[in-house]
Structure formats: structure tokens, C-alpha cells
Amino acid sequence: KGTVVLAYSGGLDTSCILVWLKEQGYDVIAYLANIGQKEDFEAARKKAQGLGAKKVYIENISKEFVEEFIWPAVQANALYEDRYLLGTALARPCIARKLVEIAQREGAQYVAHGATGKGNDQVRFELTCYALCPKIKVIAPWRLPEFYQRFPGRPELMDYAKKHGIPVPVTPQTPWSMDENLMHISYEAGILENPKNQAPPGLYTKTRDPANAPDAPDVLEIAFERG
């Protein structure tokens, strides 16, 4: 069917999607963006190759992410609905820009992503791709009936991963989808889908779990010498 460049994270969704795209008859090139997340990139490369990726790109785009996306957002005081700091929303266009660049370099007709059908990420990825390369064809598995009817949720993906020997970092007890970059970290899935539930222990990586924090405040004073 041709070559597709997949925005690959190495998590449950994109690992299964890589194998599924191969099942559909595509040659798959995996592209993993380094935007400051803590990750063993060489292990991720070996995993993608083991799953059948024809080629694996690991691109460090941290510098352009900071200079062209984070700093302008900070300077603009960009907040979603005046309260929510942007993290994932800033990274996606930066990732997608390199996705298109690799597709053009490889002569690939398709790009693909693992953004779910209910999220904003598919819009962020796809509008960036279409803006930069109007002729590109986007494969969004979570919007294809043949994919989402086969995989109604994460338990079915976990079963698929087990059946195909795909190593994944999630379990039924910890089914989190995690997004980390230089700007932030966020989680979704499982009990977190209900806003009434508190985050379970072990999710805090950038800060201390509030339950384990000292009850005495620290005072931090910042002075500016120039500016």
C-alpha cells in the first residue's frame, strides 16, 4: 500500500498501531521525537525495529521546541481558557513539522499518529501536516471503523500486544497514557477519566506527591538585576 511515517512514542497505542499498519500492508517508518522526555531512546529504536519498522528516526527537536514554541507561548502568556498551562498542545505542532519533513525526505505518501478520536491531538497533528504539505494523506487509526471496532479500548489493545509479543509499559492496573516533554507531564486513562478521582501514588515525577510533602511552606525570593 506504500510507505507511512508513524509518529511513534513506544507506548501501548503506537506500538500496536505500528504492527497493525504492517498487517494492513504498509511499509512503516517510525519517527520518535526527543522533546526532553526521560526515555531510553536506543531501547525505543530496538523495539520499533523488532516490531517491523523499515526504518527508525529519532530526532532531537528540543532546541526548536524551546525557542520556537515554549518561549513564544510564555511571552504571550498563552493559557487555555485563562487557566490551563499548555504542554502537549505546544509540542504536537513541533513534532508534526518534523513528521512531514521525514515523509518528504523518504517519499512517503502517508503519515500516521496514535491520537484518539475524542482528543484535540488529532487536530493539532493533522492541521500542521496539511498546512505544511496539503497533499499528504493522514492515517488516523482511531477514526477508522476497522480499527476502533476491533479495539474499543485499552484492554483490547493490551490483549493484541500480548498476542503479538509487543512489550508495553502498561498493565490493567496501571493503564495510563503519559505525555512528557520539557514543558510538562500529563496522564490520562483508567480511573483518571473521572475528574472526581485523585491521582494514585507514583504518578508525580516533576514534583513531590502533595500527600508526602512537608506541611511547612518554603519561601523562595527571586530578585532581578537587569530587567
Sequence and secondary structure as in RCSB ss.txt:
>XXXX:A:sequence
KGTVVLAYSGGLDTSCILVWLKEQGYDVIAYLANIGQKEDFEAARKKAQGLGAKKVYIENISKEFVEEFIWPAVQ
ANALYEDRYLLGTALARPCIARKLVEIAQREGAQYVAHGATGKGNDQVRFELTCYALCPKIKVIAPWRLPEFYQR
FPGRPELMDYAKKHGIPVPVTPQTPWSMDENLMHISYEAGILENPKNQAPPGLYTKTRDPANAPDAPDVLEIAFE
RG
>XXXX:A:secstr
 EEEEEE  SSHHHHHHHHHHHHTTEEEEEEEEESS    HHHHHHHHHHTT SEEEEEE HHHHIIIIIHHHHH
TT EETTTEE SHHHHHHHHHHHHHHHHHHHT SEEE    TTSSHHHHHHHHHHHH TT EEE GGG HHHHTT
 SSHHHHHHHHHHTT   S  SSS  EEEE SS EEEESGGGGSTTS   TT  SSS  GGGS SS        S
  
